[in-house]
Amino acid sequence: MWDVSDVRHVLVLPDREAAEEVAEVLGERFGTDEEPRLVRDALAGEDDAEDAQWLVVLRDEAGRLDPAELDAFAGEWDGWREEP
């Protein structure tokens, strides 16, 4: 179980496929060792799975990942980095 205080970066992606690709490439691109956590985030009032955003939650206790680089990285999949 993750402690919310440990969460450093949340990448918001438009769908599950994009989130899975981001999680896969993240380690290669940024040298992260820990597996990021994927979370489905249903939009308020929406019950259709197609209307869900997906979050890639990444711990960065050392603070070595650049937020601007992560935002640009998520943008490659039409996503963005959001403050947790």
C-alpha positions as CSV (number, residue, x, y, z in Angstrom):
1,M,0.0,0.0,0.0
2,W,1.3,3.4,-0.9
3,D,1.4,6.2,1.5
4,V,-0.1,9.3,-0.1
5,S,2.7,11.5,1.4
6,D,5.2,9.5,-0.7
7,V,3.4,10.3,-4.0
8,R,5.4,12.8,-5.9
9,H,4.0,12.7,-9.5
10,V,0.6,11.9,-11.0
11,L,0.3,11.6,-14.8
12,V,-3.2,11.9,-16.2
13,L,-3.8,9.9,-19.4
14,P,-6.9,9.8,-21.7
15,D,-7.3,6.0,-21.6
16,R,-6.0,2.7,-20.2
17,E,-3.9,1.9,-23.3
18,A,-2.0,5.2,-23.1
19,A,-1.5,4.7,-19.3
20,E,-0.1,1.2,-19.8
21,E,2.3,2.5,-22.5
22,V,3.4,5.4,-20.3
23,A,4.1,3.0,-17.4
24,E,6.1,0.7,-19.7
25,V,8.2,3.5,-21.2
26,L,8.7,5.4,-18.0
27,G,11.4,3.2,-16.6
28,E,13.3,3.2,-19.9
29,R,13.1,7.0,-20.4
30,F,13.7,8.1,-16.8
31,G,15.5,5.2,-15.2
32,T,12.9,4.5,-12.6
33,D,13.2,1.3,-10.7
34,E,9.8,1.1,-9.1
35,E,6.7,0.0,-11.0
36,P,4.3,2.9,-11.3
37,R,0.7,2.4,-10.1
38,L,-2.2,2.6,-12.6
39,V,-5.5,4.0,-11.3
40,R,-8.8,4.4,-13.2
41,D,-10.3,7.8,-12.4
42,A,-13.9,7.9,-13.5
43,L,-15.1,11.4,-14.3
44,A,-17.9,12.7,-12.0
45,G,-21.3,11.6,-13.1
46,E,-19.9,9.2,-15.7
47,D,-20.5,5.4,-15.5
48,D,-19.2,4.5,-18.9
49,A,-15.6,3.1,-18.8
50,E,-14.9,5.0,-22.0
51,D,-15.3,8.2,-20.0
52,A,-12.6,7.4,-17.5
53,Q,-9.1,9.0,-17.3
54,W,-6.2,6.9,-16.2
55,L,-3.6,8.0,-13.7
56,V,0.0,6.8,-13.6
57,V,1.1,7.4,-10.0
58,L,4.9,7.5,-9.5
59,R,6.9,7.8,-6.3
60,D,10.0,10.0,-6.4
61,E,11.2,10.2,-2.8
62,A,14.6,11.4,-4.0
63,G,13.0,14.2,-6.0
64,R,15.2,13.4,-9.0
65,L,12.5,13.5,-11.7
66,D,11.9,16.9,-13.3
67,P,8.1,17.8,-13.3
68,A,8.4,19.7,-16.6
69,E,10.0,16.7,-18.3
70,L,7.3,14.4,-16.9
71,D,4.6,16.8,-18.2
72,A,6.1,16.9,-21.7
73,F,6.5,13.1,-21.5
74,A,2.8,12.6,-20.6
75,G,1.9,15.1,-23.4
76,E,3.2,12.6,-26.0
77,W,0.1,10.5,-25.1
78,D,-2.2,13.6,-24.9
79,G,-1.9,13.6,-21.1
80,W,-0.4,15.9,-18.5
81,R,1.3,15.9,-15.0
82,E,-0.9,17.0,-12.2
83,E,0.0,17.9,-8.6
84,P,-1.2,15.1,-6.3
